[in-house]
Amino acid sequence: MSGETKASAALSAPDIVRPAPELAIVVPTFQERENVPHLIERLRRLLSGLEWEIIVVDDDSPDGTAAVVRAIGQTDQRVRCLRRIGRRGLAGACLEGMLATQARYVAVMDADLQHDETLLVSMLDRLRQGDADLVVASRFLDAGAAAGLNHWRAQLSHLANWIARTALAIKLSDPMSGFFMMRRQVFEELAPSLSSDGFKILFDIVATARGRLRIAELPFVFRERAHGESKLDARIAVDYVALVVSKLTSDVVSFRFLLFCLVGLTGVGIHMAILQLALGFGGARFAVAQTIATVGAICWNFVLNNMVTYRDQRLSGWPFVSGLLRFQIVCGIGAISNVGIASLMYGQGAQWWLAGLTGAVMGAVWNYMVSAVWVWRRH
């Protein structure tokens, strides 16, 4: 049979209509080239007989993670890859992956092989029973289950969990878990209110639902990482604090604005340190020392905001230099407005602390709003 005849036969053959898979596993990745093939092979063996798919959401890893996944997907339609360009962050990756499937149930897990994939079967069974909307794999239900965490990470996880349970009354043993499964329809209802920034999507889901979800927890043993390095760093702690405050205010105050303000608070410390050095060791006059400290603090705030607050729009090369100059101008105008508003209020009889606080808030809002559209504007 000729090639044209085969093509014609294929086109005239009746379409095979396949339903959506029952389960989708969303795996956010960055630099996980070595781990992903092992995870996919384990899922193939584990989920034999089920209709499933894996959606790897890769933040444009320089190690070629996306290319590895696409190569596997060439021979297995259950393996899909979403490559994100110019966007970073675990929460955003999970959101995009979970919204990209038609599956009845959707799970989120890491690619580093620390999550016990065999628990997926039990999680799916629990959702099928109909008495839960969300099933969370917990590292802290059983003693020793968090063996794969080093002492420092274990302490941080316990602290973060305590804050979540205390501040937002979240009744979970492990609200910071990155391993869970839920009904996709329930997730779809919550999705418009979730933050695409931040690190822990489960915490955001539970906090946003405000007690409306039926939640079950299953214990699992957290393994040690097989390949690559952990993505946990100081930025994650800053993200977490901002997310908690955002949820405490019912998202009235945006997550990114809170990050911007937290960075600004660190700038106060930098300002005072530079001022002291310039006065004590440099012998500079106060006006000169204050100017140096102000410029230094603004530079610090710009670099930190570029790394943390706007890491999904991070500037580099010449845009970094021009962005720094723009940020200096924005903050200079913000400082003038800060002093002007505070002085005006104080002159009209306002308490000194109220006038000072109002000026500082107005200056911060100005810096944030103008920086968002003039310094880190999306191209």
C-alpha positions, 0 to 999 in steps of 0.5 A: 500500500502506498504512502498516500493510500495509507494516509487516506485510510487513516483519515477515513478510519473512524475516530477513537474517542477516549475519555479524559484520564481519571487521574493527573499527576502534576510535577513542578520541576526545575533542574530535575533532569536525572530524577524525572525519568525514574519517577515516570517509570515508577508511575508506569509500574504503579498505575498499570490498569488506570487511566492517568497522565503526568504533567511536568511543569518545568520552569525552563530548566537550564539542564534540559529537564523539559527536553527529557520529558518531551523525549519520553512523551514522544512514545507515551501520550500519558507524559506531557510537558508544560515549559514555562518561559519567563515565569518562576515559582512552585505555586504558579507551576502547580496552578498551571498544571492543575488547570491544564487537565480534564482528569477527575482527580489531580495530584501534586508531587515533587520530582525529587523522588522524596515523595512515596509514589505508592501512596497515590493509590491509597489517596485515589481510593479515599477520594473515590469513596466520596467522603473527602475532597482533599487527601494530604500525604503527611510527614508528621502523622507518624514518628520518624516519617520525616526521616528524609528531612535534615535537622534544620529543614525539620525545625523549619517545617515544624515552625511553619506548620505551627504558624499555619495552625495557630494564625489561620486555624488550619487543622492539618498535621502537615499544611506545608506538604507538597504531596496531595490529591484532590477533586479537580472540580473543587480545585477549579472553584478555588483557583481564581482566589489562589496566589500564583506566587509563593512556594506552598500551594497546599497551604494556600488551598486550605487557607482559601477554602476556610474550612469548606473542604473535607480533608483526609491525611495519610502518613508517608515516609519522606525519603532522602533526595536521590539526585540534584539539590534542594530548592529551599532557601531564604526566599521561601521563608519570606514567601511564606510570611507574606502568604500568611499575612495575605491570608490573614487579611483575606487577600486584601493586601496582595502577596507581592506587595507584602514581599515588597514591604518585607524587603523594604524592612531589611533595607532599613537595617542596611541603611542604619548599618551603612550610616554607622559605618560612614559616620564612625569609620569614614568620618563623613559629615552626617548629610553625606553619610545619610546620602550614601546610606540612602543610595545603598539601601535603595540599591539593596532593596532593588537587588533583593526585590529583583531576586525575591519579589519579582523573580518571575520578571527578573532583570539581567544585563542592561535591563538590570542597570536601567532598572536600578536607575529607574528604581532610584528615581522612583524611591527618591520621589517616594521619599519626597512624598513621604516627608511631604505628606507626614509634614502636612499631617503633623502641621494640621495637628495629627499625632507624630506617630500617625503622621509618620506612619501615614507618610511611610505607607504612602511612600511604600505604596507609591514605590510599589505601584510605580515600580511595578509598571516602570521598573519590572513591567512585563514585556 
